[in-house]
């Protein structure tokens, strides 16, 4: 997985009750676009994320 600032991180829900979550990548802290990513979630919270296999990047 490779990202750059401005891309979107999309995390799919595992069940029908869990919804898809999206965040904007603010900063890439790994080498060559690799995680961890500093992101801002839709609710305004920011955090450091190591995405799992249920996540993908949507280019800006």
ABEGO torsion letter per residue (X at the ends): XBBBBGBBBBBBBABAABBBBBBBBABBABBGGBOBBBBBBAAGBBBBBBBBAABBBBBX
